[in-house]
Amino acid sequence: MFEERNKGKIIIQLEQEQGKINSTMRTTGLAKIPETAITTLLVNFVSLSLEKGKNPRELIDKHFDAIVEMLSNAKKIG
């Protein structure tokens, strides 16, 4: 697939497996720059939260520590 140098994509694939949601992420082009990808994801997270009537700060406060712990434990196992 032809990609212009000034474009990029972040593709997030979701799958439900045994009652849990797993996701994978793939980046191309500009999205391969870590700060660009992270900032873009944050902007879209806040935008989607507000669009769906959710407070993004409350969502972060409620879930952030558990997500970090889950991912840290997964890295130790894998």
N, C-alpha and C positions, 0 to 999 in steps of 0.2 A: 504494500500500500504506500502511495506517495504521501509524504508529510512535508509541509512547508516548514522552514526553519523557525518561523515565528509563531508556531502553533504547538499545541500539546494536548494530551488527553489524560484523564484519570478515569480508569474504568474499575468500578467496584462490583464484584460478583457476589451475590448472596445465595446461600444454600441452607435449607433446613434439614438437619440430620439428627435423628433421635430426640426431637423436641428442642434442639438447640440451633441457633443460627450461626453459621460459619461464614466468613467473608474473606475474599482475597482482593488485592488491589494491584493494578498494573498501570504504569505510567509511561508516556511516550513524549518525545519532543521537549518543550519547555517544562512540562510537568516532572521531568527527571531532575530538575534543580530542586533540592530538598526544601529550601525556604519558600520557593514558588508553590510547590505542591502542598505544603503544610498550610500556608496562608490561604490558598485557594480552597482547601477543604474546610478551613475554619470559617471563611466567608460564606461558603455554601451551607455549612452547619447552622450558622446563625440565621441565615436567610430562610432556610427550611423550617427551623424552629419557630420563627416569628410567623411565617406563612401558616403554620399548623396551630397557631395559638399557644405555643409553648414558650416559656422563658428560658433562653439558652443558658443563662448563668445558673438557674436552678437545676437544669439538667446536668450541667457540669458538676455542680456541687454535690448532687445526689449520686452520680455514677462514677466520677473520675477516679477516686481512690480504689474502688473495687476493680475497675478496668486495668489500672496500672498494676495492681497486685496479681490479677489473673494473667496478664501478659508476662509479668516478671517470673511467675511460677512456671508458665509454659516454656519460657526460654531456658530455665534451669533444667526442666525435664528433657526438652528436645535438644 
